[in-house]
Amino acid sequence: MWWRKRSKEKAKERLKLVLAYDRAKLSPGLVESLKRDLLEVLRRYFPAQEEGLSVAFEERGEKMVLIADIPLR
């Protein structure tokens, strides 16, 4: 039964992500471009790495928030 809960939570998170992209009028391809561009700029100032990089949009109230988790070496 524990696997059902994890599967349900994963599906719920994916749906939230799709809805956030839709509300922000962003395609998944555009989000991937954004990830690459952010990493390129950050590498100018920090030793950032692509492995483990995550960029997401989250709805907070009536605002869309960009959340970037970028591991530094």
Sequence and secondary structure as in RCSB ss.txt:
>XXXX:A:sequence
MWWRKRSKEKAKERLKLVLAYDRAKLSPGLVESLKRDLLEVLRRYFPAQEEGLSVAFEERGEKMVLIADIPLR
>XXXX:A:secstr
 HHHHHHHHHHHHHHHHHHHHHHTT  HHHHHHHHHHHHHHHHHHS B STT EEEEEEETTEEEEEEE  B 
